[in-house]
Amino acid sequence: MKRAIWCFLFSLLLCSCNDIGHVATAVTSKIPTQEIARPIAISFIQQTDRGEELHSYSLSQDAEYTPIPVERGTDLRAPAALDSSDNLYLAYGSRTNYISKLGLDGSITTIELPNTWNYQSVWAGDKLLVLPMISANEIYIVDTNLEVKTISPALNILPDGQRSTGSLGHANTSSNTAIWVATTPIRNADGDFAFYRTFDLDKGETTEEMLRIPVSNRDWCPSNNPDDRLGTIVYGVDTQNKNVLLCYGLAQENNSVATTLELFASSSGKTIDQEKRCCINNQFDLRGGTIIENFAPESCSDCRVRNWSDNQPSFDLEPFMTSVNPVDNWLMSNGRYWMILTDKNVTVINEDKQYEATYNLPSNLPPNLIPGSTIVVAYLLAD
């Protein structure tokens, strides 16, 4: 066991991470002027003389929501959401977790979630799915009235009853459907399979499926056969086309390992696209018909958005990546449209993957905010 762990860590050091520092310079003339089309808000955690507070601004209404005092060490736990009345929904916490509903009239309603510590979450339709990462074998569904529904078993329980790590995102079928994909393949007498579940938040229905993928050697250490796939990480599943996003290693000279990111068509058993690149420890967000990756210093990653169908760029990010520091460029989606957060503004890309609008951020933002943790952008909930 110790040898396997050492070989896995050693392979991380051997992965090539070229070009991860490249950030395109935005060209203002490339960004057309267009009227604001939908509500948008941001929320961030700020240190004040009264302690830490959660501040929120409506960028489309040029208005401020009432600040919320929070405990030291609080993080934002999920993307924020807006309804058609500009009510803002925020999930946050440290050990104890809360969800608040804020109105532009100054009103605040807050509930405490049943689970503690970290969890995965996703807004689908007009409901928030909360998946605890430890303890309870259940998930929680929170609606816009802040009513919580408990459902068991949890999505991250494998068919053998074991809990697994995995990715939670938006399925490529319906805006009301979430997907959870197990990180580790399931192996049986018939071969290796990617396992996933979907959950329809409107109907409360769960489905699960196993998709055949190429057989691999679970040991990441170099083998005597250069064609052996070493280890396999399942990063996502395309529920519409049954494509699977995989990362695996191949033995190289000098007893090293290089990794490959592959989009594999389970329906035909053929590879759609391959990239010889570092792909271990990366995070890929499953957002409807696209896969999002953001730059993170602790992994070999970059900021990009790709199509599930062919792994090609979904649209051109270059005109909107305005931050000099690559960590400050953050791409998000709710499975329907996309937003790009920089240290200066937020840009909206609509459902047709076309530029919609750009909103300037408030000038008094505190420094060193972390996208997805201490600053989030709110999406308009689906009807």
Secondary structure, DSSP 8 states (H G I E B T S, - for coil): -HHHHHHHHHHHHHS--TTTT------GGGS------S--EEEEEEEETTEEEEEEEETTTTEE---EE--TT-EE-S-EEE-TT--EEEEEESSEEEEEEE-TTS-EEEEEEEEES-EEEEEETTEEEEEESSS-S-EEEE-TT--EEEESS-TTB-TTS-B--EEEEE-SS-TTEEEEEESS-EEETTEEEEEEEEEETTTTEEEEEEEEE---BS--S--S-TT--EEEEEEEEETTTTEEEEEEEEE-GGG-EEEEEEEEETTTTEEEEEEES--TT--EEEETTEEEE---TTSS---EEEETTTS-BSS--GGG---SSGGG-EEEE-SS-EEEE-SSEEEEE-TTS-EEEEEE--TT--SS--BTTTEEEEEE---
